[in-house]
């Protein structure tokens, strides 16, 4: 029967492992980028808040 012999199962298992590894790598990359973006947005928000306070003090 095609699809159930040990070689085919081994190939499918290897392909699934490779796919899982690639997806985990991509997930880690995306999570890292989102964390970086979050940090940058927090920094920008702080700078804008500081700028607003400085501009209010000059009026």
C-alpha positions as CSV (number, residue, x, y, z in Angstrom):
1,X,0.0,0.0,0.0
2,X,1.4,3.4,-1.0
3,X,1.8,5.9,1.7
4,X,2.2,3.5,4.7
5,X,5.6,1.9,4.0
6,X,8.4,2.8,6.5
7,X,10.3,4.9,4.0
8,X,7.3,7.0,3.1
9,X,6.4,7.5,6.7
10,X,10.0,8.4,7.5
11,X,10.0,10.9,4.6
12,X,6.8,12.4,5.8
13,X,8.0,12.6,9.4
14,X,11.2,14.3,8.3
15,X,9.2,16.8,6.1
16,X,6.9,17.5,9.1
17,X,9.9,18.1,11.4
18,X,11.5,20.4,8.9
19,X,8.3,22.4,8.4
20,X,7.8,22.6,12.2
21,X,11.4,23.9,12.6
22,X,10.9,26.5,9.8
23,X,7.6,27.6,11.3
24,X,9.1,27.9,14.8
25,X,12.0,30.0,13.4
26,X,9.6,32.3,11.6
27,X,7.4,32.6,14.7
28,X,10.5,33.6,16.8
29,X,11.5,36.1,14.1
30,X,8.0,37.7,14.0
31,X,7.8,37.8,17.8
32,X,11.2,39.5,18.0
33,X,10.2,42.1,15.4
34,X,6.9,42.8,17.3
35,X,8.9,43.1,20.6
36,X,11.3,45.5,18.8
37,X,8.4,47.5,17.4
38,X,6.7,47.7,20.8
39,X,9.9,49.0,22.3
40,X,10.3,51.7,19.6
41,X,6.7,52.7,20.0
42,X,7.1,53.1,23.8
43,X,10.2,55.2,23.2
44,X,8.4,57.3,20.7
45,X,5.4,57.8,23.1
46,X,7.8,58.8,25.9
47,X,9.6,61.3,23.6
48,X,6.3,62.8,22.4
49,X,5.1,63.1,26.0
50,X,8.3,64.8,27.0
51,X,8.0,67.2,24.0
52,X,4.5,68.1,24.9
53,X,5.5,69.0,28.5
54,X,8.4,71.1,27.2
55,X,6.1,72.9,24.7
56,X,3.5,73.6,27.4
57,X,6.1,75.2,29.6
58,X,7.1,77.6,26.9
59,X,3.6,79.0,26.4
